[in-house]
Amino acid sequence: MTLRWLAKPFAFPLPPGRLETVLPPRPWAWRRLLVANRGIYGLLMATGLGGCPSKSEQVRPVVSAISECVYAAGTIKSAQQYQAFASVSGVIRDIYVREGDSVNVGTPLLAVASDVSRLQEENAALSARFADVAANQDQLREARELVAQQRRTMQNDQLQLQRQRRLWAQSIGTKLALEQRELAYSASRTAYDAAVARWRTLERQLSFGAAQARNNLRIAQQQARDFVLRSRVRGVVYKLYPKQGEAISPQTPLAVLGEGRHFVLEMQVDEADIVHIRPGQQVLVTMDSYRGQVFPARVTAVVPLMNANSKTFVVEARFVRQPPVLFPFLSFEASIVLRTKSKALLIPRRLLLNDSTVLNSQGQPVRVKTGLSDYQMVEIRAGLSPADVLTAPES
């Protein structure tokens, strides 16, 4: 069946045998729809209720299947689709891919010219090699040898001091000789401690310098990589904006990339209907690219932030049965199925008075309880039976 949104046709994707419904004239809002069986339409036409009602027009309620839906429209996007930007300014030096090419994560897309970054990287590499600990082993070996020499001197002075003390205990030698041995040992001990401290300080300095040089090299390499734009996804290059030799800045869009097999339906839903939308609901999709075909999908996400300008929310869905060929930004129209009833008692909405009363065959008012409804049809939940005959009120 076909639902019409003003002058634009919308192929509402329901099983065959559905009633054509015309939506109210609100082109700026997404409306909820209720679709009933075509048998009602035939009955209305048979009784004359398909046109302007008259005093003699009568109709019986009909039991039929109905579905309450939210109309939505939007565009298709590739999964993980994104717009690529460079983090630096410059001139496009090389372009490595073409539109439609398949890429992997890390595939180079284009390069921005920068001799300065190349020289900085080379300079950082030189500094890293110069500061490497392995390249400074001579300094460490010299410091270790000095420590060993000072240790031997200290040990010798310690032995001399111990010998002089034994002699002094036997009243041999002078007090001056003992004091000289003590001073010599103290000096050699201090020299040894200083040599050890210098050796350890040199080790720390060399380790720090090597680590700092390596970090500077990584920074320079990262800065150089910033001049080469690479793919973040495994997929397809859908669009390349710049030409070789063009000047760009970090605000210049350079490419559009995304997956090549999986796509996302991104649609706008009015704020009046968003409270009824939740993940998992069925979505029936039609596209101008596949006229006459209906593709099932499921709601996967509701973005919880309203667009203040359009008063709409973004709802995302994924195809259950995806069309064979898709491209980003294809437009589509969809019906998000809220509820479906296989059997419901339906009457034309124009038979209602004050949304709660109908006229029986004698023209007497009868109170009813309504359920689902749209611009033309309404469900009667209580107050009528299929055998009742209703009279259309005068216009």
Contacts in CASP RR format, 6 or more apart in sequence:
PFRMAT RR
TARGET T0000
AUTHOR 0000-0000-0000
METHOD contacts of the structure
MODEL  1
MTLRWLAKPFAFPLPPGRLETVLPPRPWAWRRLLVANRGIYGLLMATGLG
GCPSKSEQVRPVVSAISECVYAAGTIKSAQQYQAFASVSGVIRDIYVREG
DSVNVGTPLLAVASDVSRLQEENAALSARFADVAANQDQLREARELVAQQ
RRTMQNDQLQLQRQRRLWAQSIGTKLALEQRELAYSASRTAYDAAVARWR
TLERQLSFGAAQARNNLRIAQQQARDFVLRSRVRGVVYKLYPKQGEAISP
QTPLAVLGEGRHFVLEMQVDEADIVHIRPGQQVLVTMDSYRGQVFPARVT
AVVPLMNANSKTFVVEARFVRQPPVLFPFLSFEASIVLRTKSKALLIPRR
LLLNDSTVLNSQGQPVRVKTGLSDYQMVEIRAGLSPADVLTAPES
1 12 0 8 1.000
1 14 0 8 1.000
1 16 0 8 1.000
1 17 0 8 1.000
1 18 0 8 1.000
1 19 0 8 1.000
1 20 0 8 1.000
1 35 0 8 1.000
1 38 0 8 1.000
2 9 0 8 1.000
2 10 0 8 1.000
2 11 0 8 1.000
2 12 0 8 1.000
2 20 0 8 1.000
3 10 0 8 1.000
3 11 0 8 1.000
3 12 0 8 1.000
3 20 0 8 1.000
3 21 0 8 1.000
3 22 0 8 1.000
3 23 0 8 1.000
3 33 0 8 1.000
3 35 0 8 1.000
3 71 0 8 1.000
4 10 0 8 1.000
4 20 0 8 1.000
4 21 0 8 1.000
4 22 0 8 1.000
4 23 0 8 1.000
5 23 0 8 1.000
5 27 0 8 1.000
5 71 0 8 1.000
6 23 0 8 1.000
6 25 0 8 1.000
6 27 0 8 1.000
10 71 0 8 1.000
10 286 0 8 1.000
10 333 0 8 1.000
11 286 0 8 1.000
11 291 0 8 1.000
11 292 0 8 1.000
11 294 0 8 1.000
11 333 0 8 1.000
12 18 0 8 1.000
12 21 0 8 1.000
12 33 0 8 1.000
12 35 0 8 1.000
12 69 0 8 1.000
12 284 0 8 1.000
12 286 0 8 1.000
12 335 0 8 1.000
13 284 0 8 1.000
13 285 0 8 1.000
13 286 0 8 1.000
13 294 0 8 1.000
13 295 0 8 1.000
13 335 0 8 1.000
14 35 0 8 1.000
14 67 0 8 1.000
14 284 0 8 1.000
14 335 0 8 1.000
17 37 0 8 1.000
17 38 0 8 1.000
17 39 0 8 1.000
18 35 0 8 1.000
18 36 0 8 1.000
18 37 0 8 1.000
18 38 0 8 1.000
19 35 0 8 1.000
19 36 0 8 1.000
19 37 0 8 1.000
19 38 0 8 1.000
19 39 0 8 1.000
19 40 0 8 1.000
19 41 0 8 1.000
19 377 0 8 1.000
20 41 0 8 1.000
21 33 0 8 1.000
21 34 0 8 1.000
21 35 0 8 1.000
21 374 0 8 1.000
21 375 0 8 1.000
21 376 0 8 1.000
21 377 0 8 1.000
22 375 0 8 1.000
22 376 0 8 1.000
23 31 0 8 1.000
23 33 0 8 1.000
23 71 0 8 1.000
23 374 0 8 1.000
23 375 0 8 1.000
24 31 0 8 1.000
24 375 0 8 1.000
29 270 0 8 1.000
29 272 0 8 1.000
30 70 0 8 1.000
30 71 0 8 1.000
30 72 0 8 1.000
30 73 0 8 1.000
30 268 0 8 1.000
30 269 0 8 1.000
30 270 0 8 1.000
30 273 0 8 1.000
30 312 0 8 1.000
31 70 0 8 1.000
31 71 0 8 1.000
31 270 0 8 1.000
31 273 0 8 1.000
31 374 0 8 1.000
31 375 0 8 1.000
32 68 0 8 1.000
32 69 0 8 1.000
32 70 0 8 1.000
32 71 0 8 1.000
32 273 0 8 1.000
32 276 0 8 1.000
32 338 0 8 1.000
32 374 0 8 1.000
33 68 0 8 1.000
33 69 0 8 1.000
33 70 0 8 1.000
33 71 0 8 1.000
33 335 0 8 1.000
33 374 0 8 1.000
34 66 0 8 1.000
34 67 0 8 1.000
34 68 0 8 1.000
34 69 0 8 1.000
34 372 0 8 1.000
34 373 0 8 1.000
34 374 0 8 1.000
34 377 0 8 1.000
34 379 0 8 1.000
35 66 0 8 1.000
35 67 0 8 1.000
35 69 0 8 1.000
35 374 0 8 1.000
36 62 0 8 1.000
36 64 0 8 1.000
36 65 0 8 1.000
36 66 0 8 1.000
36 344 0 8 1.000
36 346 0 8 1.000
36 377 0 8 1.000
37 62 0 8 1.000
37 64 0 8 1.000
37 65 0 8 1.000
37 66 0 8 1.000
39 62 0 8 1.000
39 64 0 8 1.000
40 62 0 8 1.000
40 64 0 8 1.000
40 346 0 8 1.000
40 348 0 8 1.000
40 377 0 8 1.000
41 50 0 8 1.000
43 59 0 8 1.000
43 60 0 8 1.000
43 62 0 8 1.000
44 50 0 8 1.000
44 59 0 8 1.000
44 348 0 8 1.000
47 57 0 8 1.000
47 58 0 8 1.000
47 59 0 8 1.000
48 54 0 8 1.000
48 57 0 8 1.000
49 57 0 8 1.000
49 59 0 8 1.000
49 348 0 8 1.000
49 392 0 8 1.000
52 395 0 8 1.000
53 350 0 8 1.000
53 392 0 8 1.000
53 393 0 8 1.000
53 394 0 8 1.000
53 395 0 8 1.000
54 392 0 8 1.000
55 391 0 8 1.000
55 394 0 8 1.000
57 391 0 8 1.000
57 392 0 8 1.000
58 361 0 8 1.000
58 389 0 8 1.000
58 390 0 8 1.000
58 391 0 8 1.000
58 392 0 8 1.000
59 347 0 8 1.000
59 348 0 8 1.000
59 351 0 8 1.000
59 389 0 8 1.000
59 390 0 8 1.000
59 392 0 8 1.000
60 386 0 8 1.000
60 387 0 8 1.000
60 388 0 8 1.000
60 389 0 8 1.000
60 390 0 8 1.000
61 345 0 8 1.000
61 346 0 8 1.000
61 347 0 8 1.000
61 380 0 8 1.000
61 384 0 8 1.000
61 385 0 8 1.000
61 386 0 8 1.000
61 388 0 8 1.000
61 390 0 8 1.000
62 345 0 8 1.000
62 346 0 8 1.000
62 347 0 8 1.000
62 386 0 8 1.000
63 343 0 8 1.000
63 344 0 8 1.000
63 345 0 8 1.000
63 346 0 8 1.000
63 386 0 8 1.000
64 343 0 8 1.000
64 344 0 8 1.000
64 346 0 8 1.000
65 340 0 8 1.000
65 341 0 8 1.000
65 342 0 8 1.000
65 343 0 8 1.000
65 344 0 8 1.000
66 340 0 8 1.000
66 341 0 8 1.000
66 344 0 8 1.000
66 346 0 8 1.000
66 372 0 8 1.000
66 377 0 8 1.000
66 379 0 8 1.000
67 337 0 8 1.000
67 339 0 8 1.000
67 340 0 8 1.000
67 341 0 8 1.000
68 337 0 8 1.000
68 338 0 8 1.000
68 339 0 8 1.000
68 340 0 8 1.000
68 372 0 8 1.000
69 284 0 8 1.000
69 335 0 8 1.000
69 336 0 8 1.000
69 337 0 8 1.000
69 338 0 8 1.000
70 269 0 8 1.000
70 273 0 8 1.000
70 276 0 8 1.000
70 277 0 8 1.000
70 335 0 8 1.000
70 336 0 8 1.000
70 338 0 8 1.000
71 333 0 8 1.000
71 334 0 8 1.000
71 335 0 8 1.000
72 267 0 8 1.000
72 268 0 8 1.000
72 269 0 8 1.000
72 315 0 8 1.000
72 333 0 8 1.000
72 334 0 8 1.000
72 335 0 8 1.000
72 336 0 8 1.000
73 267 0 8 1.000
73 268 0 8 1.000
73 331 0 8 1.000
73 332 0 8 1.000
73 333 0 8 1.000
73 334 0 8 1.000
74 265 0 8 1.000
74 266 0 8 1.000
74 267 0 8 1.000
74 268 0 8 1.000
74 331 0 8 1.000
74 332 0 8 1.000
74 333 0 8 1.000
74 334 0 8 1.000
75 266 0 8 1.000
75 328 0 8 1.000
75 329 0 8 1.000
75 330 0 8 1.000
75 331 0 8 1.000
75 332 0 8 1.000
76 263 0 8 1.000
76 264 0 8 1.000
76 265 0 8 1.000
76 266 0 8 1.000
76 287 0 8 1.000
76 326 0 8 1.000
76 327 0 8 1.000
76 328 0 8 1.000
76 329 0 8 1.000
76 330 0 8 1.000
76 331 0 8 1.000
76 332 0 8 1.000
77 263 0 8 1.000
77 264 0 8 1.000
77 266 0 8 1.000
77 328 0 8 1.000
77 329 0 8 1.000
78 235 0 8 1.000
78 236 0 8 1.000
78 238 0 8 1.000
78 258 0 8 1.000
78 259 0 8 1.000
78 260 0 8 1.000
78 262 0 8 1.000
78 263 0 8 1.000
78 264 0 8 1.000
78 328 0 8 1.000
79 258 0 8 1.000
79 259 0 8 1.000
79 260 0 8 1.000
79 262 0 8 1.000
79 263 0 8 1.000
79 264 0 8 1.000
80 232 0 8 1.000
80 233 0 8 1.000
80 258 0 8 1.000
80 259 0 8 1.000
81 238 0 8 1.000
81 256 0 8 1.000
81 257 0 8 1.000
81 258 0 8 1.000
81 259 0 8 1.000
81 264 0 8 1.000
81 328 0 8 1.000
82 232 0 8 1.000
82 233 0 8 1.000
82 256 0 8 1.000
82 257 0 8 1.000
82 258 0 8 1.000
83 253 0 8 1.000
83 255 0 8 1.000
83 256 0 8 1.000
84 109 0 8 1.000
84 229 0 8 1.000
84 231 0 8 1.000
84 232 0 8 1.000
84 253 0 8 1.000
84 254 0 8 1.000
84 255 0 8 1.000
84 256 0 8 1.000
84 257 0 8 1.000
85 250 0 8 1.000
85 251 0 8 1.000
85 252 0 8 1.000
85 253 0 8 1.000
85 254 0 8 1.000
86 112 0 8 1.000
86 226 0 8 1.000
86 227 0 8 1.000
86 229 0 8 1.000
86 248 0 8 1.000
86 249 0 8 1.000
86 250 0 8 1.000
86 252 0 8 1.000
86 254 0 8 1.000
87 226 0 8 1.000
87 250 0 8 1.000
88 112 0 8 1.000
88 114 0 8 1.000
88 226 0 8 1.000
88 227 0 8 1.000
88 250 0 8 1.000
89 112 0 8 1.000
89 247 0 8 1.000
89 248 0 8 1.000
89 249 0 8 1.000
89 250 0 8 1.000
90 112 0 8 1.000
90 113 0 8 1.000
90 114 0 8 1.000
90 247 0 8 1.000
90 248 0 8 1.000
90 249 0 8 1.000
91 112 0 8 1.000
91 113 0 8 1.000
91 245 0 8 1.000
91 246 0 8 1.000
91 247 0 8 1.000
91 248 0 8 1.000
92 110 0 8 1.000
92 111 0 8 1.000
92 112 0 8 1.000
92 113 0 8 1.000
92 242 0 8 1.000
92 243 0 8 1.000
92 244 0 8 1.000
92 245 0 8 1.000
92 246 0 8 1.000
92 247 0 8 1.000
92 248 0 8 1.000
93 110 0 8 1.000
93 111 0 8 1.000
93 112 0 8 1.000
93 113 0 8 1.000
93 244 0 8 1.000
93 245 0 8 1.000
94 110 0 8 1.000
94 111 0 8 1.000
94 244 0 8 1.000
95 109 0 8 1.000
95 110 0 8 1.000
95 240 0 8 1.000
95 242 0 8 1.000
95 243 0 8 1.000
95 244 0 8 1.000
96 107 0 8 1.000
96 108 0 8 1.000
96 109 0 8 1.000
96 110 0 8 1.000
96 111 0 8 1.000
97 103 0 8 1.000
97 107 0 8 1.000
97 108 0 8 1.000
97 109 0 8 1.000
97 110 0 8 1.000
97 237 0 8 1.000
97 240 0 8 1.000
98 237 0 8 1.000
98 240 0 8 1.000
99 237 0 8 1.000
99 238 0 8 1.000
99 239 0 8 1.000
99 240 0 8 1.000
100 236 0 8 1.000
100 237 0 8 1.000
100 238 0 8 1.000
101 236 0 8 1.000
101 237 0 8 1.000
102 235 0 8 1.000
102 236 0 8 1.000
103 109 0 8 1.000
103 231 0 8 1.000
103 233 0 8 1.000
103 234 0 8 1.000
103 235 0 8 1.000
103 236 0 8 1.000
103 237 0 8 1.000
103 257 0 8 1.000
104 231 0 8 1.000
104 234 0 8 1.000
104 235 0 8 1.000
105 231 0 8 1.000
105 232 0 8 1.000
105 233 0 8 1.000
105 234 0 8 1.000
106 230 0 8 1.000
106 231 0 8 1.000
106 232 0 8 1.000
107 230 0 8 1.000
107 231 0 8 1.000
108 228 0 8 1.000
108 229 0 8 1.000
108 230 0 8 1.000
109 229 0 8 1.000
109 230 0 8 1.000
109 231 0 8 1.000
109 237 0 8 1.000
109 240 0 8 1.000
109 254 0 8 1.000
109 255 0 8 1.000
110 228 0 8 1.000
110 229 0 8 1.000
110 240 0 8 1.000
110 242 0 8 1.000
110 254 0 8 1.000
110 255 0 8 1.000
111 227 0 8 1.000
111 228 0 8 1.000
111 229 0 8 1.000
112 227 0 8 1.000
112 228 0 8 1.000
112 229 0 8 1.000
112 248 0 8 1.000
113 227 0 8 1.000
114 224 0 8 1.000
114 227 0 8 1.000
117 220 0 8 1.000
117 223 0 8 1.000
117 224 0 8 1.000
117 226 0 8 1.000
117 227 0 8 1.000
118 224 0 8 1.000
120 220 0 8 1.000
120 223 0 8 1.000
120 224 0 8 1.000
121 217 0 8 1.000
121 220 0 8 1.000
121 221 0 8 1.000
121 223 0 8 1.000
121 224 0 8 1.000
123 220 0 8 1.000
124 213 0 8 1.000
124 216 0 8 1.000
124 217 0 8 1.000
124 219 0 8 1.000
124 220 0 8 1.000
124 221 0 8 1.000
125 217 0 8 1.000
125 220 0 8 1.000
127 213 0 8 1.000
127 216 0 8 1.000
127 217 0 8 1.000
128 210 0 8 1.000
128 213 0 8 1.000
128 214 0 8 1.000
128 216 0 8 1.000
128 217 0 8 1.000
129 135 0 8 1.000
130 213 0 8 1.000
131 206 0 8 1.000
131 209 0 8 1.000
131 210 0 8 1.000
131 212 0 8 1.000
131 213 0 8 1.000
132 210 0 8 1.000
132 213 0 8 1.000
133 140 0 8 1.000
133 206 0 8 1.000
133 207 0 8 1.000
133 210 0 8 1.000
136 206 0 8 1.000
139 202 0 8 1.000
139 206 0 8 1.000
140 199 0 8 1.000
140 202 0 8 1.000
140 203 0 8 1.000
140 206 0 8 1.000
143 195 0 8 1.000
143 198 0 8 1.000
143 199 0 8 1.000
143 202 0 8 1.000
143 203 0 8 1.000
144 199 0 8 1.000
146 195 0 8 1.000
146 198 0 8 1.000
146 199 0 8 1.000
147 192 0 8 1.000
147 195 0 8 1.000
147 196 0 8 1.000
147 199 0 8 1.000
149 195 0 8 1.000
150 188 0 8 1.000
150 191 0 8 1.000
150 192 0 8 1.000
150 194 0 8 1.000
150 195 0 8 1.000
150 196 0 8 1.000
151 192 0 8 1.000
153 188 0 8 1.000
153 191 0 8 1.000
153 192 0 8 1.000
154 185 0 8 1.000
154 188 0 8 1.000
154 189 0 8 1.000
154 191 0 8 1.000
154 192 0 8 1.000
156 188 0 8 1.000
157 181 0 8 1.000
157 184 0 8 1.000
157 185 0 8 1.000
157 187 0 8 1.000
157 188 0 8 1.000
157 189 0 8 1.000
158 185 0 8 1.000
158 188 0 8 1.000
160 181 0 8 1.000
160 184 0 8 1.000
160 185 0 8 1.000
161 181 0 8 1.000
161 182 0 8 1.000
161 184 0 8 1.000
161 185 0 8 1.000
164 173 0 8 1.000
164 177 0 8 1.000
164 178 0 8 1.000
164 181 0 8 1.000
165 178 0 8 1.000
165 181 0 8 1.000
167 173 0 8 1.000
168 175 0 8 1.000
168 178 0 8 1.000
229 254 0 8 1.000
229 255 0 8 1.000
231 237 0 8 1.000
231 257 0 8 1.000
232 257 0 8 1.000
233 257 0 8 1.000
233 258 0 8 1.000
233 259 0 8 1.000
234 259 0 8 1.000
235 257 0 8 1.000
235 258 0 8 1.000
235 259 0 8 1.000
235 260 0 8 1.000
236 257 0 8 1.000
236 258 0 8 1.000
236 259 0 8 1.000
236 260 0 8 1.000
237 255 0 8 1.000
237 256 0 8 1.000
237 257 0 8 1.000
238 255 0 8 1.000
238 256 0 8 1.000
238 257 0 8 1.000
238 258 0 8 1.000
238 327 0 8 1.000
238 328 0 8 1.000
239 255 0 8 1.000
239 256 0 8 1.000
240 254 0 8 1.000
240 255 0 8 1.000
241 252 0 8 1.000
241 253 0 8 1.000
241 254 0 8 1.000
241 255 0 8 1.000
242 248 0 8 1.000
242 252 0 8 1.000
242 254 0 8 1.000
248 254 0 8 1.000
256 328 0 8 1.000
258 328 0 8 1.000
262 318 0 8 1.000
263 319 0 8 1.000
263 322 0 8 1.000
263 326 0 8 1.000
263 328 0 8 1.000
264 300 0 8 1.000
264 316 0 8 1.000
264 317 0 8 1.000
264 318 0 8 1.000
265 283 0 8 1.000
265 285 0 8 1.000
265 297 0 8 1.000
265 316 0 8 1.000
265 317 0 8 1.000
265 318 0 8 1.000
265 319 0 8 1.000
265 332 0 8 1.000
265 334 0 8 1.000
266 314 0 8 1.000
266 315 0 8 1.000
266 316 0 8 1.000
267 314 0 8 1.000
267 315 0 8 1.000
267 316 0 8 1.000
267 317 0 8 1.000
267 332 0 8 1.000
267 334 0 8 1.000
268 307 0 8 1.000
268 310 0 8 1.000
268 312 0 8 1.000
268 313 0 8 1.000
268 314 0 8 1.000
268 315 0 8 1.000
269 277 0 8 1.000
269 312 0 8 1.000
269 313 0 8 1.000
269 314 0 8 1.000
269 315 0 8 1.000
269 336 0 8 1.000
270 311 0 8 1.000
270 312 0 8 1.000
271 306 0 8 1.000
271 311 0 8 1.000
271 312 0 8 1.000
271 313 0 8 1.000
274 302 0 8 1.000
274 306 0 8 1.000
274 313 0 8 1.000
274 315 0 8 1.000
276 338 0 8 1.000
277 299 0 8 1.000
277 302 0 8 1.000
277 313 0 8 1.000
277 315 0 8 1.000
277 336 0 8 1.000
278 299 0 8 1.000
278 302 0 8 1.000
279 298 0 8 1.000
279 299 0 8 1.000
279 300 0 8 1.000
279 301 0 8 1.000
279 302 0 8 1.000
280 298 0 8 1.000
280 299 0 8 1.000
280 300 0 8 1.000
281 298 0 8 1.000
281 299 0 8 1.000
281 336 0 8 1.000
281 337 0 8 1.000
281 338 0 8 1.000
282 296 0 8 1.000
282 297 0 8 1.000
282 298 0 8 1.000
282 336 0 8 1.000
282 337 0 8 1.000
283 296 0 8 1.000
283 297 0 8 1.000
283 298 0 8 1.000
283 299 0 8 1.000
283 317 0 8 1.000
283 334 0 8 1.000
283 335 0 8 1.000
283 336 0 8 1.000
283 337 0 8 1.000
284 294 0 8 1.000
284 295 0 8 1.000
284 296 0 8 1.000
284 297 0 8 1.000
284 334 0 8 1.000
284 335 0 8 1.000
284 337 0 8 1.000
285 294 0 8 1.000
285 295 0 8 1.000
285 296 0 8 1.000
285 297 0 8 1.000
285 317 0 8 1.000
285 319 0 8 1.000
285 332 0 8 1.000
285 333 0 8 1.000
285 334 0 8 1.000
286 292 0 8 1.000
286 293 0 8 1.000
286 294 0 8 1.000
286 295 0 8 1.000
286 332 0 8 1.000
286 333 0 8 1.000
286 334 0 8 1.000
287 293 0 8 1.000
287 295 0 8 1.000
287 323 0 8 1.000
287 330 0 8 1.000
287 331 0 8 1.000
287 332 0 8 1.000
287 333 0 8 1.000
288 331 0 8 1.000
289 323 0 8 1.000
289 330 0 8 1.000
290 323 0 8 1.000
293 323 0 8 1.000
295 319 0 8 1.000
295 320 0 8 1.000
295 321 0 8 1.000
295 322 0 8 1.000
295 323 0 8 1.000
296 319 0 8 1.000
296 320 0 8 1.000
296 321 0 8 1.000
297 317 0 8 1.000
297 318 0 8 1.000
297 319 0 8 1.000
297 320 0 8 1.000
297 334 0 8 1.000
298 317 0 8 1.000
298 318 0 8 1.000
298 320 0 8 1.000
299 315 0 8 1.000
299 316 0 8 1.000
299 317 0 8 1.000
299 336 0 8 1.000
300 316 0 8 1.000
300 317 0 8 1.000
300 318 0 8 1.000
301 315 0 8 1.000
301 316 0 8 1.000
302 313 0 8 1.000
302 314 0 8 1.000
302 315 0 8 1.000
302 316 0 8 1.000
303 313 0 8 1.000
303 314 0 8 1.000
303 315 0 8 1.000
303 316 0 8 1.000
304 313 0 8 1.000
305 313 0 8 1.000
306 312 0 8 1.000
306 313 0 8 1.000
307 313 0 8 1.000
307 314 0 8 1.000
315 336 0 8 1.000
317 334 0 8 1.000
339 372 0 8 1.000
341 372 0 8 1.000
341 379 0 8 1.000
344 372 0 8 1.000
344 379 0 8 1.000
345 379 0 8 1.000
345 380 0 8 1.000
345 381 0 8 1.000
345 384 0 8 1.000
345 385 0 8 1.000
345 386 0 8 1.000
346 377 0 8 1.000
346 378 0 8 1.000
346 379 0 8 1.000
346 380 0 8 1.000
347 358 0 8 1.000
347 377 0 8 1.000
347 378 0 8 1.000
347 380 0 8 1.000
347 384 0 8 1.000
347 390 0 8 1.000
348 376 0 8 1.000
348 377 0 8 1.000
348 378 0 8 1.000
348 392 0 8 1.000
349 373 0 8 1.000
349 374 0 8 1.000
349 375 0 8 1.000
349 376 0 8 1.000
349 377 0 8 1.000
349 378 0 8 1.000
350 376 0 8 1.000
350 392 0 8 1.000
350 393 0 8 1.000
351 358 0 8 1.000
351 359 0 8 1.000
351 390 0 8 1.000
351 392 0 8 1.000
351 393 0 8 1.000
352 358 0 8 1.000
352 368 0 8 1.000
352 370 0 8 1.000
352 378 0 8 1.000
353 359 0 8 1.000
353 365 0 8 1.000
353 393 0 8 1.000
355 370 0 8 1.000
356 367 0 8 1.000
356 368 0 8 1.000
356 369 0 8 1.000
356 370 0 8 1.000
357 365 0 8 1.000
357 366 0 8 1.000
357 367 0 8 1.000
357 368 0 8 1.000
358 365 0 8 1.000
358 366 0 8 1.000
358 368 0 8 1.000
358 384 0 8 1.000
358 390 0 8 1.000
359 365 0 8 1.000
359 366 0 8 1.000
359 390 0 8 1.000
359 391 0 8 1.000
359 392 0 8 1.000
359 393 0 8 1.000
360 366 0 8 1.000
360 388 0 8 1.000
360 389 0 8 1.000
360 390 0 8 1.000
360 391 0 8 1.000
361 388 0 8 1.000
361 389 0 8 1.000
361 390 0 8 1.000
361 391 0 8 1.000
362 391 0 8 1.000
363 391 0 8 1.000
366 383 0 8 1.000
366 384 0 8 1.000
366 388 0 8 1.000
367 383 0 8 1.000
368 380 0 8 1.000
368 381 0 8 1.000
368 382 0 8 1.000
368 383 0 8 1.000
368 384 0 8 1.000
369 380 0 8 1.000
369 381 0 8 1.000
369 382 0 8 1.000
369 383 0 8 1.000
370 378 0 8 1.000
370 379 0 8 1.000
370 380 0 8 1.000
370 381 0 8 1.000
371 378 0 8 1.000
371 379 0 8 1.000
371 380 0 8 1.000
371 381 0 8 1.000
372 378 0 8 1.000
372 379 0 8 1.000
373 379 0 8 1.000
384 390 0 8 1.000
END
